[in-house]
Every structure is written in structure tokens, then in C-alpha cells.
Amino acid sequence: MIYSKEVEEMCPVAQGVHHGCAPIPEEAKWVQAKKVEDISGFTHGVGWCAPQQGACKLSLNVKEGIIQEALVETIGCSGMTHSAAMAAEILPGLTVMEALNTDLVCDAINTAMRELFLQIVYGRSQSAFSEDGLPVGAGLEDLGKGLRSQVGTMYGTLAKGPRYLEMAEGYVTGIALDKDNQIIGYQYVNLGKMTDFIKKGDDPNTAWEKAKGHYGRVDVEEGAVKIIDPRKE
């Protein structure tokens, strides 16, 4: 240790009261986190790239400082999907400190990792008050049945109005309009369910019909005057 001449000439003064760092909530325990292995928790975070043309939602399950599980979801940039594939290989097995200082390929994923690090070391995790935290595999619960990301895609113009393209339920195939051309419902097909039906042996047309659904009023008796294809009409 090298000290400046000014410090060397100072007389020692006791620090007095020092209780250490404030404890943070971790998996139903209050922990004075002093080392990286003191960190445990399940948390989410969102990051964005410098041009802000895309974003990443990152979910991590950390046990005793080691990332046991990572869910990487990206939107808005085609390159991000390939970066996410690499990040899913890189993250598990790293400590949160290693992950913070590792190039996760995409700026949005790196930013998400930074935001998660801040949350988890300050005790703002989803599992802060859950005894023993959440099991490895909890990240998949964000995706629901079919293991598909929850995505909403809407488009609108002043000249032609709104278009629903993708809802949580699935790919929107039709928008129901009333006599005033206002949206009163929509039809969709759940592509995850459709794919599962095909994998189980259904032909594509049967799978398509079984995976269809609707929300709101889409029948003539309910006031629907017409149904338009949001991608073509």
C-alpha cells in the first residue's frame, strides 16, 4: 500500500461506530452482503441499445452469487436474437460480478445486466421475501404455456387509424369493426398452440382451426359490421 506524504504525516483517529453495510432482503432473510457469494435472488430487468432501436428483458435466478438460470427476451432488432442466443450460453455459471463485466454481445443485453445487478445488490429482487427463493426453472413461468414471449405489436396512423398485429393471445388475423368503423374485437391464432397441435400429428389446417380464438365482439349479432385483415386492409 502506498500512502502520500500528507497521509503519512497524519495522526491516527479511530473510526468509532461502524456497523457494516445495511442488510438487504434475500429469499426471506436479511443479509449483510459483503462478498459476491452473499447475493441470491430472482429478478427481471430491461435494457436498451445506444440507438434505442431495440430492447432486452433479462431474467436471472442467482443462488449464492452464481447465475443458475437466465431468460433473455429481445424485441426490435434482428441481431439481438442471435446475441441473446449467445448470452443464454454465457450467463449460467457466472457470478453476477463476472456477468456485469462480460461482453454479452448486444448493448441492450449488457444494459439489462447492469440494471439487474443494481436491483439484486440493493435487495430489489422478486424473491426478496420468498423463503429459499424461487426454484431454477421459474424463469419459464414468464412465458406461459407454449413457452413464447408475451409480445404486443400495434400500429397506427392518423390517416387510417390503428391496427392490432400481435396480442398476448397470439397473432391477430382479423379486427372487428362496428358501423362507425371503431374496433370492437379481434380474432387471433395462437401460433404456439398451433405448432404443438402439428407436433402431435394434426394437419396444419386442423391445427390452425383448433388454435383460433377471439376477444370482444366479432359476430354480426354483436354489432360487428365487418372484419378486416390488419396487415392488408
LUMKOLMI-477885 format. One line per 8 residues: number of its first residue (from 1); their letters; for each residue z, x, y of N, C-alpha, C. Coordinates in pm, 1 decimal, padded with zeros to 6 digits. Each point is the difference from the previous one (the first is absolute). Layout:
% residues N
NUM = A = Z/X/Y/Z/X/Y/Z/X/Y | ...
//
This chain:
% residues 233
1 = MIYSKEVE = 00000.0/00084.7/-00118.8/00000.0/-00084.7/00118.8/00000.0/00088.2/00123.7 | -00089.2/-00024.1/00092.4/-00007.4/00077.6/00123.4/00050.3/-00085.5/00115.5 | 00092.4/00055.2/00076.4/00054.8/-00068.3/00117.4/-00041.1/00074.1/00126.2 | -00021.2/-00075.1/00104.9/-00030.1/00063.9/00127.6/00124.8/00069.2/00053.5 | -00018.1/00091.6/00094.2/00112.4/00073.0/00059.5/00098.2/-00096.3/00064.7 | -00054.4/-00107.0/00063.7/00086.8/-00096.4/00066.7/00091.5/-00071.7/-00099.6 | -00056.2/-00036.7/-00114.7/00081.5/-00068.5/-00101.0/00102.5/00094.8/-00060.4 | -00039.6/00122.9/-00024.9/00092.7/00097.4/-00058.2/00121.3/00021.5/00088.5
9 = EMCPVAQG = -00017.2/-00009.4/00130.0/00108.9/00024.5/00093.5/00089.4/-00122.2/00019.4 | -00039.0/-00114.8/-00054.4/00081.4/-00121.0/00014.9/00122.0/00005.9/-00090.5 | 00109.9/-00058.4/00046.2/00117.6/-00009.9/-00086.2/-00012.9/-00124.1/-00086.2 | 00053.4/00002.9/-00124.0/-00012.0/-00118.3/-00087.1/00087.2/-00115.7/00047.1 | -00054.7/-00120.7/-00010.6/00073.3/-00123.5/00030.3/-00017.5/-00093.1/-00119.6 | 00109.9/-00055.2/-00050.1/-00006.0/-00087.3/-00117.7/-00077.0/-00127.4/00031.9 | -00076.6/-00048.0/-00100.4/-00077.5/-00122.0/00018.5/00087.0/-00124.3/00004.4 | 00117.5/00007.3/-00055.8/00088.0/-00116.4/00000.2/-00041.3/-00102.5/-00103.9
17 = VHHGCAPI = 00008.6/-00127.3/00037.5/-00027.4/-00108.2/-00095.3/-00148.0/00000.7/-00039.3 | -00024.2/-00000.2/-00129.7/-00137.5/-00006.2/-00049.7/00001.2/-00068.9/-00135.9 | -00044.9/-00124.2/-00002.1/00005.5/-00080.1/-00122.1/-00129.5/00002.8/-00080.7 | -00096.8/00077.8/00043.5/-00127.3/00002.2/-00071.8/-00091.0/-00112.7/00042.9 | -00113.3/-00012.0/-00067.1/-00098.9/-00100.8/00037.7/00048.5/-00140.9/-00034.4 | -00054.2/-00097.0/00073.0/00035.2/-00139.3/-00026.7/-00058.5/-00042.5/-00134.3 | 00074.9/-00075.2/-00079.0/-00053.4/-00046.2/-00128.5/-00108.2/-00105.0/00020.7 | -00094.8/-00003.9/-00093.6/-00106.4/-00100.4/00003.9/00007.1/-00084.2/-00127.5
25 = PEEAKWVQ = -00044.8/-00125.7/00007.3/00002.9/-00084.4/-00120.9/-00113.3/00037.3/-00094.2 | 00037.3/00028.6/-00124.5/-00099.0/00033.4/-00102.4/00038.2/-00067.2/-00130.9 | -00078.6/-00096.7/-00041.3/00017.6/-00063.7/-00130.4/00145.0/-00041.9/-00022.6 | 00053.2/-00073.3/00099.0/00135.5/-00057.5/-00003.7/00109.9/00105.3/00007.7 | -00031.1/00117.3/00052.6/00100.8/00103.8/00023.4/-00018.2/00053.9/00141.4 | 00111.8/00048.7/00056.9/-00008.1/00069.0/00128.5/-00001.9/00149.0/-00028.7 | -00106.6/00066.3/00044.2/-00023.1/00140.0/-00037.2/-00011.8/00086.8/00125.2 | 00073.1/00110.6/00001.7/-00020.1/00100.7/00103.1/-00111.6/00092.4/-00049.0
33 = AKKVEDIS = -00120.4/-00028.3/00042.9/-00116.7/00073.4/-00049.4/-00009.1/00136.0/00068.6 | 00027.8/00105.0/-00077.0/-00004.5/00136.3/00052.7/-00112.1/00081.1/-00063.7 | -00041.6/-00039.3/-00118.1/-00105.8/00071.4/-00071.1/-00105.9/-00101.3/-00041.7 | -00119.8/00050.0/-00028.9/-00109.4/-00089.4/-00032.3/00030.9/-00083.7/-00123.8 | 00077.1/00056.5/-00094.6/00032.3/-00075.7/-00121.2/00100.7/-00111.2/00024.4 | 00053.0/-00007.7/00122.8/00091.5/-00109.5/00034.6/-00075.0/-00127.7/00036.0 | -00130.9/00006.8/00007.7/-00080.0/-00113.3/00047.7/-00051.7/-00083.2/-00116.9 | 00028.7/-00129.8/00003.7/-00054.2/-00095.4/-00097.7/-00033.6/-00129.4/00072.9
41 = GFTHGVGW = -00102.4/-00068.3/-00047.4/-00032.8/-00129.8/00058.3/-00145.0/-00038.1/-00021.9 | -00026.4/-00129.5/00015.3/-00135.8/-00054.7/-00008.9/-00036.2/-00051.9/00137.9 | -00115.0/00041.1/00052.0/-00035.6/-00042.6/00135.4/-00150.3/-00003.6/00019.6 | -00040.3/-00069.1/00106.2/-00141.1/-00013.4/00037.3/-00022.2/00060.4/00137.7 | -00124.2/00034.7/00029.2/-00034.7/00045.7/00133.4/-00149.5/-00011.9/00021.6 | -00039.2/-00000.3/00126.6/-00140.5/-00013.9/00035.3/-00042.5/00117.5/00087.6 | -00118.0/00054.2/-00028.1/-00053.8/00109.6/00079.1/-00141.8/-00028.1/00043.7 | -00047.1/00074.6/00098.3/-00132.4/-00020.5/00055.0/-00062.0/00136.5/00031.1
49 = CAPQQGAC = -00131.5/00005.1/-00000.6/-00067.6/00126.2/00026.5/-00019.9/00016.9/00150.3 | -00036.8/00121.3/00040.9/-00013.8/00030.9/00142.4/-00099.3/-00092.6/00071.5 | -00118.8/-00027.0/-00056.1/-00090.7/-00094.4/00067.6/00040.6/-00146.2/-00018.0 | 00104.2/-00023.7/-00078.8/00053.3/-00134.1/-00025.5/-00106.5/-00095.6/-00053.4 | -00084.4/00051.7/-00086.7/-00100.8/-00085.3/-00062.5/00045.8/-00049.5/-00136.5 | 00114.9/00045.9/-00044.8/00051.3/-00043.9/-00128.8/00150.8/00019.4/-00006.6 | 00061.8/-00061.3/-00100.8/00145.4/00006.4/-00014.2/00037.9/00011.4/-00146.7 | 00122.2/00047.9/-00022.4/00053.6/00015.5/-00135.5/00137.9/-00061.6/-00007.0
57 = KLSLNVKE = 00023.6/-00077.9/-00103.9/00135.2/-00045.3/-00031.8/00046.7/00080.3/-00121.2 | 00110.2/00068.8/00017.1/00052.1/00086.6/-00105.1/00137.0/-00050.8/-00043.9 | 00021.1/-00010.7/-00131.0/00129.1/-00039.3/-00056.3/00047.8/00110.6/-00092.9 | 00124.0/00044.1/00019.0/00055.3/00107.4/-00081.7/00131.9/-00041.7/-00062.0 | 00022.1/00041.7/-00123.4/00128.4/-00018.8/-00067.8/00056.2/00139.7/-00025.5 | 00106.5/00033.4/00072.4/00058.3/00134.6/-00005.4/00133.7/-00005.0/-00071.8 | 00019.3/00088.1/-00096.5/00125.7/00011.8/-00072.7/00047.6/00145.3/00009.9 | 00117.2/00017.6/00062.6/00060.1/00132.8/00015.7/-00099.8/00099.8/00058.2
65 = GIIQEALV = -00068.9/-00044.6/00102.7/-00090.0/00086.3/00073.5/-00140.1/00010.7/-00055.5 | -00022.7/-00044.1/-00124.1/-00130.0/00013.4/-00065.5/-00075.5/-00132.8/00005.1 | -00125.5/00005.2/00042.0/-00084.3/-00120.0/00001.3/-00038.4/-00034.1/-00143.8 | 00045.9/-00114.8/-00047.3/-00027.5/-00044.0/-00136.3/-00119.4/-00094.6/-00007.0 | -00032.6/-00062.5/00113.2/-00102.4/-00104.6/-00000.2/-00064.2/-00006.5/00137.7 | -00131.3/-00014.5/00004.7/-00071.8/-00011.4/00126.6/-00108.6/-00106.4/-00010.6 | -00003.3/-00089.2/00097.3/-00107.4/-00098.7/00012.1/-00072.1/00027.9/00130.9 | -00129.2/00028.3/-00007.9/-00079.4/00035.2/00118.0/-00107.7/-00105.8/00019.8
73 = ETIGCSGM = 00007.4/-00073.9/00110.0/-00098.1/-00103.0/00030.9/-00066.4/00034.2/00132.6 | -00132.5/-00003.6/00004.6/-00072.0/00035.1/00122.4/-00098.2/-00109.4/00037.3 | -00035.0/-00002.5/00129.4/-00095.3/-00099.8/00047.8/-00075.4/00056.3/00119.6 | -00127.2/-00035.5/00011.5/-00075.9/00030.0/00119.8/-00086.3/00123.0/-00005.0 | 00018.4/00085.4/-00100.2/-00077.5/00123.9/-00006.8/-00029.5/00030.1/-00145.8 | -00127.5/00017.5/-00032.9/-00036.5/00022.2/-00139.5/00054.4/00132.4/-00052.2 | 00007.5/00102.2/00085.4/00051.4/00129.1/-00043.4/00146.3/-00004.7/-00038.3 | 00073.2/-00094.0/00060.8/00143.2/-00010.5/-00029.0/00026.8/-00034.7/-00145.7
81 = THSAAMAA = -00088.0/-00075.8/-00061.6/00025.0/-00040.5/-00138.1/00000.1/00121.7/-00091.5 | -00088.5/00095.7/00026.5/-00003.3/00120.1/-00081.5/00119.7/00089.9/00031.1 | 00039.6/00002.7/00126.2/00119.2/00075.3/00037.1/00123.3/-00060.2/-00065.9 | 00004.3/-00133.6/-00008.2/00112.9/-00067.3/-00064.0/00008.8/00036.6/-00147.6 | -00117.2/00013.1/-00064.2/-00001.8/00038.1/-00141.1/00063.4/00137.6/-00019.0 | -00030.1/00090.7/00091.3/00058.6/00133.5/-00008.1/00150.3/-00004.4/00030.6 | 00038.4/-00079.0/00100.2/00141.5/-00009.6/00037.8/00083.7/-00056.5/-00114.3 | -00057.6/-00094.9/-00076.1/00072.8/-00058.7/-00112.7/00027.4/00104.0/-00108.2
89 = EILPGLTV = -00085.5/00101.9/-00007.3/00023.9/00109.7/-00094.4/00098.4/00102.2/00057.0 | -00007.6/00020.4/00131.3/00079.9/00104.7/00063.8/00147.3/-00038.2/00013.8 | 00028.2/-00123.1/00042.2/00135.0/-00036.3/00043.4/00107.3/-00003.1/-00109.6 | -00022.6/-00066.6/-00114.4/00107.2/-00005.9/-00100.7/00039.7/00140.2/-00046.9 | 00131.3/00024.7/00000.3/00050.8/00130.0/-00041.4/00037.3/00090.2/00115.1 | -00047.2/-00032.3/00120.9/00037.2/00078.8/00117.2/00131.7/-00049.7/00057.8 | 00072.5/00088.6/00068.1/00113.3/-00046.2/00079.5/-00056.2/-00062.2/00127.5 | 00081.9/-00080.8/00068.9/-00047.9/-00060.6/00123.9/-00031.8/00107.2/00103.7
97 = MEALNTDL = 00070.0/00112.7/-00004.7/-00028.4/00108.2/00092.5/-00134.7/00065.8/-00031.8 | -00026.3/00021.3/-00128.5/-00129.4/00056.5/-00039.6/-00113.9/-00094.0/00039.1 | 00020.2/-00130.0/-00023.3/-00104.5/-00098.2/00030.1/-00027.7/-00005.9/00149.4 | 00104.1/00017.4/00080.1/-00016.2/-00002.7/00145.1/-00084.7/00116.8/00047.1 | 00008.2/00111.7/-00070.2/-00070.9/00121.2/00039.4/-00119.6/00029.9/-00090.3 | -00049.4/-00101.5/-00069.8/-00117.3/00014.6/-00086.4/-00117.5/-00073.1/00063.0 | -00116.6/00060.1/-00002.1/-00119.6/-00066.1/00051.6/-00041.7/-00109.0/-00097.6 | 00016.3/-00124.3/00041.6/-00036.9/-00113.2/-00085.3/-00143.1/-00046.0/00027.0
105 = VCDAINTA = -00081.7/00092.2/00047.4/-00144.7/-00013.2/00015.3/-00038.0/-00086.0/00120.9 | 00054.9/-00118.9/00009.1/-00036.9/-00094.1/00105.7/00109.8/-00004.7/00106.0 | -00041.6/00001.5/00126.5/00095.1/-00001.5/00110.6/00088.0/-00124.7/-00003.9 | -00055.9/-00113.9/-00038.9/00077.3/-00124.0/-00004.4/00109.4/00006.8/-00107.1 | -00031.6/00062.8/-00114.7/00098.9/00013.4/-00106.8/00108.7/00098.6/00042.2 | -00038.7/00108.0/00067.2/00098.2/00094.4/00051.6/00093.8/-00067.8/00099.7 | -00056.1/-00082.6/00087.7/00081.2/-00070.0/00099.6/00094.2/-00098.3/-00068.0 | -00048.7/-00069.7/-00101.4/00085.6/-00092.1/-00074.8/00116.2/00074.9/-00064.9
113 = MRELFLQI = -00028.8/00119.4/-00055.6/00105.4/00080.2/-00061.5/00104.9/00039.1/00102.6 | -00043.5/00033.8/00118.9/00094.8/00033.5/00107.2/00089.7/-00118.6/00033.9 | -00059.9/-00118.3/00011.8/00078.1/-00119.0/00034.0/00099.0/-00034.8/-00111.4 | -00043.2/00015.5/-00125.2/00090.2/-00026.1/-00112.7/00115.3/00098.2/-00001.3 | -00029.0/00126.3/00027.3/00104.6/00101.6/00001.9/00107.9/-00037.2/00102.1 | -00042.1/-00041.3/00117.6/00096.0/-00038.1/00103.8/00084.7/-00118.3/-00045.8 | -00064.7/-00099.1/-00060.7/00074.5/-00117.5/-00045.5/00104.3/00037.5/-00105.4 | -00042.5/00078.7/-00096.8/00086.3/00022.1/-00115.4/00116.2/00093.8/00032.8
121 = VYGRSQSA = -00022.2/00098.7/00088.7/00110.2/00091.6/00032.5/00096.6/-00062.0/00100.2 | -00040.9/-00109.8/00064.0/00091.6/-00072.4/00087.1/00064.1/-00119.4/-00070.2 | -00029.9/-00017.5/-00128.5/00062.7/-00108.0/-00075.3/-00063.5/-00135.5/00019.3 | -00123.4/-00003.7/00049.2/-00069.1/-00128.2/00020.7/-00092.9/-00029.1/-00116.5 | 00052.5/00002.4/-00120.1/-00083.8/-00025.8/-00117.5/00019.8/-00143.4/-00047.3 | -00098.9/-00049.5/-00073.7/00008.3/-00135.8/-00051.9/00113.9/-00014.4/-00100.0 | 00033.3/00110.2/-00066.9/00102.6/-00003.6/-00105.5/00135.5/00051.8/00047.0 | 00021.1/00003.5/00133.0/00122.9/00058.1/00054.2/00125.8/-00063.7/-00059.0
129 = FSEDGLPV = -00003.5/-00129.4/-00025.8/00119.2/-00068.9/-00047.8/-00019.1/-00057.9/-00140.5 | -00097.5/00054.6/-00074.1/-00023.4/-00042.1/-00137.7/00064.1/00101.7/-00094.4 | 00092.9/-00044.2/-00082.8/00069.8/00090.9/-00090.2/-00099.1/00069.4/-00093.8 | 00006.0/00131.9/-00001.9/-00091.2/00084.5/-00078.5/-00144.3/-00007.7/00047.8 | -00022.1/-00063.5/00114.8/-00134.3/-00005.4/00056.2/-00094.2/-00089.0/-00078.9 | -00128.7/00019.9/00021.4/-00101.8/-00077.3/-00070.6/-00060.3/00084.3/-00111.7 | -00032.2/-00061.3/-00113.3/-00054.3/00076.6/-00112.6/-00136.6/00057.8/00032.9 | -00035.1/00108.7/-00066.2/-00134.2/00054.8/00013.0/-00097.9/-00103.9/-00056.2
137 = GAGLEDLG = -00095.5/-00037.9/00079.2/-00089.9/-00109.5/-00032.9/00009.0/-00112.0/00101.5 | 00103.4/00006.9/00086.6/00019.7/-00104.8/00100.3/-00115.0/-00005.3/00099.5 | -00068.2/00112.9/00019.1/-00111.9/00002.4/00093.5/-00111.4/-00095.1/-00039.0 | -00017.2/-00022.5/-00130.0/-00106.6/-00089.2/-00045.1/00027.3/-00145.4/00037.1 | 00127.5/-00033.1/00028.9/00032.5/-00137.8/00037.2/-00066.5/-00038.9/00131.7 | -00030.6/00098.7/00083.8/-00069.4/-00028.5/00125.2/-00139.1/-00057.2/-00024.8 | -00056.1/00031.4/-00115.5/-00137.6/-00038.4/-00027.9/-00010.8/-00135.9/-00068.1 | 00105.5/-00043.0/-00066.1/-00004.4/-00128.7/-00068.6/-00084.9/00004.5/-00125.8
145 = KGLRSQVG = -00027.9/-00118.2/-00055.1/-00079.1/-00009.0/-00122.3/-00142.6/00047.6/00026.6 | -00053.7/00075.5/-00093.0/-00133.4/00054.2/00017.1/-00001.4/00135.1/00067.5 | 00118.4/00041.0/00054.0/00014.6/00131.0/00063.4/-00109.4/00026.3/00103.0 | -00009.1/-00090.8/00098.3/-00094.2/00016.9/00110.7/00076.2/-00004.8/00131.2 | -00041.9/00081.8/00096.5/00065.8/00003.0/00130.3/-00016.4/-00134.2/00071.6 | 00100.4/-00036.0/00078.8/-00007.0/-00121.0/00081.1/-00081.2/00033.1/00125.1 | -00119.0/-00055.9/00010.2/-00089.8/00033.4/00109.7/-00044.6/-00127.0/00071.8 | 00005.0/00004.5/00131.2/-00054.4/-00109.3/00079.7/-00113.6/00053.1/00085.9
153 = TMYGTLAK = -00116.6/-00063.0/-00008.3/-00114.2/00044.3/00080.1/-00056.8/-00120.6/00073.6 | 00009.6/00001.8/00131.5/-00049.0/-00110.0/00083.2/-00092.5/00056.1/00107.0 | -00098.5/-00077.7/00037.9/-00095.1/00043.5/00102.3/-00027.1/-00116.6/00092.0 | -00014.8/00029.2/00128.6/-00029.1/-00107.5/00094.4/-00079.5/00048.2/00119.1 | -00084.0/-00088.7/00054.0/-00073.3/00027.1/00123.1/00017.2/-00118.4/00094.0 | -00012.7/00027.4/00130.4/00009.0/-00108.2/00097.8/-00115.1/-00097.7/-00018.9 | -00117.1/00054.2/-00036.4/-00118.0/-00084.9/-00011.7/00003.7/-00090.7/-00122.9 | 00051.0/00051.9/-00112.7/-00010.3/-00073.8/-00125.9/00134.1/-00031.6/-00065.4
161 = GPRYLEMA = 00110.5/00046.4/00057.6/00130.8/-00036.0/-00053.2/00045.8/00086.0/-00116.0 | 00106.6/-00043.8/-00068.8/00062.4/00081.9/-00105.4/-00066.7/-00013.1/-00136.5 | 00018.5/00105.6/-00080.3/-00044.3/00000.0/-00139.3/00111.8/00060.0/-00085.2 | 00045.9/-00074.6/-00099.2/00096.2/00054.1/-00096.6/-00078.8/00066.9/-00112.1 | 00029.7/00127.2/-00026.7/-00074.7/00074.1/-00101.4/00083.7/00033.3/-00123.2 | 00125.9/00032.8/00021.8/00088.5/00035.5/-00112.5/00140.6/-00046.5/00034.3 | 00060.3/-00073.6/-00091.9/00138.1/-00045.1/00016.2/00085.1/00060.2/-00110.9 | 00131.2/-00020.5/00007.8/00087.6/00049.9/-00105.4/-00040.9/-00055.2/-00136.5
169 = EGYVTGIA = -00051.8/-00124.7/00000.2/-00039.4/-00061.6/-00126.5/-00125.2/00063.9/-00058.6 | -00086.4/00053.9/00086.4/-00121.0/00062.1/-00051.1/-00116.8/-00004.5/00097.2 | -00117.2/00019.8/-00056.4/-00126.9/00006.6/00073.5/-00040.0/-00140.6/00043.6 | -00016.0/-00020.4/00129.8/-00032.4/-00133.9/00051.3/-00149.0/-00026.9/-00018.8 | -00030.0/-00109.4/-00068.3/-00139.1/-00036.5/-00027.9/-00050.1/-00111.2/00090.5 | 00090.4/-00078.5/00057.3/-00041.7/-00109.8/00085.8/00107.9/-00041.0/00097.4 | -00041.6/-00039.3/00121.1/00093.0/-00050.0/00101.7/-00033.4/-00146.7/00024.6 | 00101.8/-00085.7/-00010.1/-00020.0/-00143.4/00021.1/00017.2/-00033.7/00148.5
177 = LDKDNQII = -00097.1/-00073.8/00053.4/00003.8/-00040.0/00140.5/00008.4/-00152.2/00011.7 | 00070.3/-00047.6/00104.1/00005.5/-00144.4/00024.4/-00110.5/-00040.4/00096.2 | 00004.0/-00124.1/00048.3/-00107.4/-00051.1/00086.2/-00009.1/00073.3/00133.3 | 00110.4/00068.1/00036.6/00000.5/00077.0/00124.9/-00029.8/00147.4/-00023.3 | -00042.4/00033.3/-00121.8/-00030.0/00138.4/-00039.2/00123.5/00090.8/00002.7 | 00117.3/-00059.0/-00018.6/00122.4/00078.8/-00010.7/00031.9/00025.5/-00146.8 | 00055.8/00117.6/-00029.5/00034.2/00035.7/-00137.8/00118.9/-00082.8/-00046.6 | -00015.7/-00064.0/-00115.5/00111.0/-00079.0/-00055.2/00035.0/00043.2/-00143.1
185 = GYQYVNLG = -00070.4/00100.5/-00050.3/00030.2/00049.3/-00134.5/-00099.3/00107.4/-00039.7 | 00024.7/00059.5/-00114.7/-00093.8/00100.8/-00049.6/00003.4/00004.9/-00151.5 | -00111.2/00044.5/-00056.7/-00011.7/00020.5/-00143.5/-00001.4/00149.4/-00027.8 | 00050.3/00037.7/-00115.2/00005.2/00142.8/-00031.6/-00014.0/00020.5/-00150.3 | -00025.8/00125.4/-00037.0/00004.6/00039.5/-00140.1/00090.6/00122.6/-00008.7 | 00093.8/-00003.6/-00091.6/00090.7/00112.0/-00020.2/-00069.6/00101.5/-00091.1 | -00047.6/00108.4/00060.6/-00079.8/00096.3/-00075.1/00082.1/00072.9/-00105.9 | 00129.8/00015.7/00024.4/00085.9/00062.1/-00101.3/00008.7/-00086.3/-00124.8
193 = KMTDFIKK = 00023.8/-00130.4/00019.5/00006.2/-00092.2/-00113.6/-00135.1/-00008.1/-00070.1 | -00105.9/-00003.7/00079.5/-00134.3/-00008.4/-00058.5/-00026.4/00119.9/-00091.7 | 00034.3/00117.4/00047.8/-00019.8/00120.7/-00080.2/00082.3/-00005.2/-00128.0 | 00123.6/-00049.4/00010.4/00085.4/-00011.5/-00118.4/-00059.8/-00096.5/-00102.0 | -00055.2/-00113.0/00049.5/-00063.2/-00096.5/-00090.2/-00118.6/00063.6/-00073.7 | -00079.8/00077.2/00073.5/-00116.0/00065.8/-00061.9/00046.0/00100.9/-00104.7 | 00106.1/00075.6/00031.6/00052.0/00098.6/-00094.8/00050.3/-00067.1/-00128.5 | 00043.6/-00125.7/00013.5/00050.3/-00072.1/-00116.6/-00111.1/-00070.8/-00077.9
201 = GDDPNTAW = -00124.6/00013.1/00048.1/-00111.4/-00054.2/-00076.9/-00079.2/-00110.9/00063.8 | 00043.8/-00053.3/00114.4/-00076.3/-00106.0/00066.1/-00129.7/00056.0/00057.6 | -00104.3/-00081.7/00001.3/-00122.3/00042.7/00067.4/00023.4/-00009.8/00151.1 | -00076.6/00074.0/00081.3/00024.3/00004.9/00144.5/00002.1/-00136.5/00068.1 | -00089.7/-00089.6/-00037.1/-00003.7/-00131.6/00064.4/00126.1/-00080.5/-00029.4 | 00045.9/00005.2/-00125.3/00123.6/-00069.6/-00036.3/00118.3/00061.9/00072.5 | 00004.7/00132.5/00004.3/00109.4/00070.1/00068.4/00001.0/-00035.4/00148.3 | -00119.2/-00007.4/00060.7/-00010.5/-00035.9/00142.4/00059.7/-00138.2/00025.0
209 = EKAKGHYG = -00035.1/-00096.3/-00083.2/00050.0/-00136.2/00017.9/00152.1/-00006.3/-00019.2 | 00051.9/00073.6/-00098.5/00144.1/-00002.9/-00028.4/00081.6/00069.1/00109.1 | -00062.9/00092.8/00071.9/00072.2/00076.1/00102.2/-00012.5/-00062.1/00138.8 | -00073.1/-00112.3/00011.4/-00018.7/-00063.8/00130.3/00122.6/-00080.9/00040.3 | 00015.7/-00017.2/00129.3/00108.3/-00082.0/00052.9/-00030.0/-00037.9/00143.7 | 00088.7/-00077.1/00061.8/-00019.7/-00034.9/00140.4/00134.3/-00021.4/00067.8 | -00004.0/00005.0/00131.2/00119.4/-00024.6/00080.8/-00039.2/-00093.0/00113.8 | 00086.2/-00095.2/00029.1/-00028.9/-00094.5/00107.0/-00087.0/-00114.1/-00046.9
217 = RVDVEEGA = -00078.7/-00056.5/00093.1/-00083.2/-00116.7/-00029.1/-00145.2/00043.2/-00016.1 | -00052.7/-00017.0/-00117.9/-00137.9/00042.9/-00026.5/-00086.3/-00113.7/-00054.3 | 00058.0/-00119.5/-00015.8/-00074.7/-00113.9/-00054.1/-00042.2/-00095.4/00111.5 | -00107.8/-00074.3/-00023.8/-00050.5/-00096.0/00097.5/00106.4/-00103.7/00033.4 | 00072.9/-00046.2/-00103.3/00103.3/-00102.0/00022.7/00112.6/00051.5/00091.0 | 00013.1/00132.1/00008.4/00106.2/00058.9/00081.4/-00048.3/00040.2/00139.0 | -00125.9/-00030.8/00030.9/-00051.9/00027.3/00133.8/-00093.1/00118.0/00009.4 | -00029.5/00064.0/-00113.6/-00091.6/00114.6/00002.4/-00144.1/-00049.8/00011.4
225 = VKIIDPRK = -00065.6/00034.3/00109.8/-00137.2/-00042.8/00021.5/-00098.6/00093.9/-00067.3 | 00030.1/00129.2/00006.3/-00087.2/00098.3/-00065.0/00079.0/00125.0/-00034.1 | -00052.4/00075.9/-00096.6/00058.5/00126.8/-00039.3/-00106.0/00108.0/00021.7 | 00036.3/00102.9/00074.8/-00095.9/00106.6/00031.5/00040.6/00129.6/-00070.7 | -00100.1/00080.3/-00028.3/00022.9/00133.5/-00053.9/00032.7/00091.6/00117.3 | 00122.3/00056.0/00007.7/00037.8/00077.0/00119.3/-00079.3/00128.8/00017.8 | -00068.5/00044.5/-00104.4/-00076.5/00124.5/00008.8/-00147.3/-00022.3/00034.3 | -00044.9/-00125.5/-00004.9/-00141.8/-00025.3/00022.8/-00027.0/-00105.6/00105.3
233 = E = 00092.3/-00093.2/00019.7/-00026.6/-00112.0/00090.5/00079.7/00013.5/00130.4
//
